[in-house]
Amino acid sequence: MSSTTPSYLSPSLSRTSAELQGGLVGGVLQALTGHPFDLVKVRLQTQALNGTNFRGPLDCASSTLKHEGVLAFYKGVSVPIVSCGILSAALYAVNG
């Protein structure tokens, strides 16, 4: 048993806890980095329904930034943060 593991925890429980925490952090970061790209993709896919006309992904991103600000890229990110975090934590723990 390593010196950093409390004496009341078994090594396998400590490893599982570390895998869960690592998976949770990884899932949250995955959602935070991927969500702006997903938002641009969805806006491009639905532009005909919304009456907008973007010239491409960069135009969509710059228009969103100009008219709505940086936080617009993270609208609705709470659900992906929770779901990606839980899913990644479970996958890390099971496959660890």
N, C-alpha and C positions, 0 to 999 in steps of 0.2 A: 504494500500500500504506500502511495506517495505521501510525502510530508504535507502536501497541500490539501489532501482529502481528509475531511473530518473523520475521526475514529468511528463514529456511529454510522457512517455511510459505507456501503460495500463498494468496491471498485466498479462493478457493473452498473450500479445505480448512479454513481458519479459520472460515468461515461455516458449513460443514457441522458442524464440531465444536460451535459455539455452538448450532446448531439441535438437535443431539443432546442436549446438556446441558440446554437449555431444555425439550425434550420429556420428558426423564427426570425433571426436577424437577416439571414439571406433572403427569405421570402419578402420581408418588408422592404429591403433594398431593391429587390427585383421589381416590386410594384411601384416604388417611387421612381426608379429609372425608366421603366417601360411605359408608364401611364401617359406621359406627354406624347410619345410616339403613337400610342393607341388613340389618343384624342384627335390628333391630326388625321390619322387614317379614317376614323369614323366621320369626321367632318368632311373629308374628301368624298367618302362614299355616299353621304347624305346631302351633298350640296344642292342637288337638283330639287330635293324636297324642301329645302330651307330657302331657296331663291338666291343663294350665293353663287359666285362663279370664281373659284380660285384657279390660278394658272398652274399650280402644282403644290407639292408639300411645303416648299420653302415659303411660298406666297401665303399659304394657309397659316403656317406657324408665325410668320411676321405680322400678318393681319390680326391674328388672335392676340399676340403680344401687344401690338399697338392699340387695339380697341378694348381689350379686357384685362391686360396686365399679366404678370407672371403666374399669379394664382389661378388663372383660368385653365392652365395646363394640368391642374390638380383637382378640378371639379370632379366629385364622385370618386375620389381615390380611397375613401375609407373602407369600402367593401373589398376592393382588391388587396388592400393592406392586410386586412384580417384573414381573408381566404388564402392568399398566397403564403402568409406567415404560418398559418396552421397547417396547410398542406405541406410546405417545405419542412416544417418541424417534424411532422409525422413521417415523411419520407426519409429524412436524415436518421431518425430514431430506428426505423424499421430496417433500413439498408445499411446502417452504420457499420 
